[in-house]
């Protein structure tokens, strides 16, 4: 069985991995997605990166 775990706001990667372990899962894949925001600079609409979302895929032990 597989399940996805997202690193939550205010949570470290190690805390997320510990949470996975407590639920009986082992990480098998790490995915990162950039988070963008549209801002207007000098009258132009630009897309700028403001963060990232980290997701681990876990497999049950």
N, C-alpha and C positions, 0 to 999 in steps of 0.2 A: 504494500500500500504506500502511496506517495501523498505528501502534503506540502503546501507552500507556507513559508514563514517569512513575514516582512519584518525588517528591523524597524521598530516603532520609534516615534519621536522621543528623545530623551533616553533612548536605550542604546547601549553599545553593541557591537557585533558579538562580543563574548557573551553578553547577557542573552542575546537572541539564541546563540548556540547552546547555552545552558538550558534555556526554555525548551529547545528542541529535544535535548537529551532527557529532560524531565518527562516529556510526553512520549519518549521511547522512539525517537527518530534520529537518524544519522544524516548529516548533510552530504548530498551527492552532487549538487550543482549550485553555483552562485550566479545571480543575474543582477545587473545594474541598469537602471533606466534613468536618464537625465530628466530633470524637471525644469521646464522653461516658463518664462513669464514675458508677456508682451508689454513693452514700455515705449513711451513716445519721447524721443530725444531729438532736439533740433527740428521738430515738426515731422519727423519720420517715425514710423512704427517699426520697432526692432524687437527681435526675440533674443532674450538673454538667459543664460543658464542661472538658476537660483538654488539648485540643490540636486540631490540624487536619491533614488529609491533603491534600496538593496533588498533583494528577495533570495532566500535560500530554498531549494527544493530538498525535502528530506524523505528518506526511505525508512520504513519501520524496521526495527531490529528483530 
